[in-house]
Amino acid sequence: MTKQVPLGADRRDAIADAAIHLVATRGLRGLTHRAVDTEAGLPPGSTSYYLRTRNALLSACVNRMLARDLAASPSFDAGTSPIDLLIEMVVGLARDRPDDLVARYELSLEASRQPELRAAIVAGGQQLRAMLAQLLDGLGVPNPAAAAWPAAAMLDGLLYDRVAGAGAMMLQEDFETGVRRSVIALLDGLRAGR
């Protein structure tokens, strides 16, 4: 049985997915149009047809990760507390999408030298922080829009440590316990205005 080659938007997604995986596993030096074609199982030249420049390829990574973040955003239902939702967002992202996290950190460092890439990362971050502000508002945090920045930075620190720091060596249950404790302490502090 032969593998079907994706077309159109599916092909763009396959290219971005392959590029994200390459950035996560090989770093930015390993990200070439040819390597993406090979990783995605596409004919040579496919990536450069859709994304002519390296900057376009980097932006496609950022946009694809944002699309996945937005698609995975939590939905409120009667059976889940907002605190548990926030904890599962962190635990689930570290567990299910470590490549996205590593690639995001690589791309963030690169963005410090490339204004266009930085703009894409900042715009995506603003969307995610706006969603976090809504969640914080539901948790009774005063001025949730202002609180979203430090909350996102702390949660991002937990994620970074899990995929790139000493936390990578923790047992899953210890990581989850640490995330729960940290999120509860953060929320208690934000609610108290400390």
N, C-alpha and C positions, 0 to 999 in steps of 0.2 A: 504494500500500500504506500503510495507516494504522499509526501507531506504537501498540503495545499499552500500555495504562496498567497499571502494576503494582498488585497488590492485597496486602493483609495485610502480612506481614513484608517482602516485596519492596518494597512501597510505603514502608514505614518506612526501608528501606535506601536507596531512591532519594531520599527526603527528606534523609536524613543526608548522602548523597554530594553532593547539590546544595548543601546548606548548607556543607559542607567546601570545596567549590569556590568558593563565594561569599566565604567568610572568607579564603581564600587569594588571591583575585583582587581583591576589593573592600574587604577589611578588615571589622571588626565593624560598622562603620557601614552597610555595604552588606547586612548580613544582616537581612532582614525575612521574615515569613511569606509575604508576597505575592511577594517576589523568589525565594524557594525554590520556590514553586508554579510560577513561570514557568521557572526554571532546570531543574526536574525534568520539565517538560511535563505538569503535573498541573492538574486543574480548580481554579479559585480556591477557597480555603478548605480545601484538602486538608491543608496543613501544620498549620494551626491546629486541625483536627479531631484529628490524631494527637498534636500537641505544642502544648498550649494556650499555654504561656508562652515567653518568650525564654529563660529559664533551662533549660527542658526542651529547647529546640532546641540550646542550647550543650552540654548534657549528652549529647544524642544524637550530636553531632559527636565528642565525646571517646570515647564508647562504641563508635562505628563505627570510629574509627581504631584503637582497641585491638583490636577484633575482627579488623581487617585485619592488624594486627601479629602477633596470635596465629596467624592462618591462614598467614601468610608465615614463621612461625618455622622456623628451619633444622632439617632432619632429618639425623641422622648416617647416613652410609653408608660402606662400606669404601673407596670411591674418593675421598672428600673429607677433607682434613685439617681439624681444628677451627679452625686459624688461617685457612685459606682460607674456611671457613664464616663466620667472624666478619668478615673483610674483605668478603666478598660481601654480608653483611647490610647493612653501611654503604653500600657502593657501590650496591647494588641499591635500597636505600631512596631514596637521593639521585637516582638515575637514574629510577626507576619511579614514585615517589610524592612528587614535590616539593610538590604541593598539600597533602598531609597534613602535611608538615613545616612549611610556612609557616603553615597553619591552627593547628597545635599550638603554635607560638610565639606567635601572636596570642592563642590561648585561654589559654596559660600566663600571659601578662601580665594578661589580664582576671581570671584566677583569683586573682591577688594581692589583688583587691578583692572577691572573691565566695567566701566559705568553702565553699559547696556545690559549686561548680565545682572549687575547689582539691581538695576531698576526692575527687572523681571522678578528677582527674588524678593525685593521689598514689596512689590505689588501683591505677590502671592501671600507673603507674610501678613499683609494688612487684611486680606480676606479671611485668613485663618484666625487672626486675632479678633476680628469682628464676630466671628462665630463663637470664639471662646468668651467674648464679652457677654453674649446672649446667655451662655451657660452660666457664667458667673452671676449675672443678674438674677437668674432663676434660683441661685443658691444664696441670695440675699447679700451679695457683696456690694457695698456702697461704691458708686462711681465705677461701674464695671469696665467701661471703656479704658479708663486709666489703669485699672488693675490688670487688664489683659496682658499688657507688656511684661511686667515682672512675673506674672504667672506663666506666660509662655516661655520666658527665658529660663525659669526654674525647671519646668517640665522638659524643655529642650536639653538642659544640663543632665537630667536623669537619663534621657535617651542617648545622649552623646556618651556618657559613662558606660551605658549598657553595651553599645556597639564598638566603642573605640577606647575605652578606659578600663580601669580595674574591675568595674562592674560586669564586664564581659565574662568574668570567671565565676560569678555568683550562680548559685542554683536558682532555677526559675522561681521557686516558691519564696526564696529570700528576696529576690528582686521585687516580686509582687508585694510582699509585706512591706518592703522599704518604700515602694511607690505609694502604697495606701497611707502609710504613716506620714510621708512627706506631703501628700496632697491634703490630708486632713489638717496638718499643721499650717500649711499655706492658707487654706480656706479660713481656718480659725483666725489667723493673723489678719487676713484681708477683711474679714467681717468686723473685727475689732478695731480696724483702722490703725493698727500698729505699724 
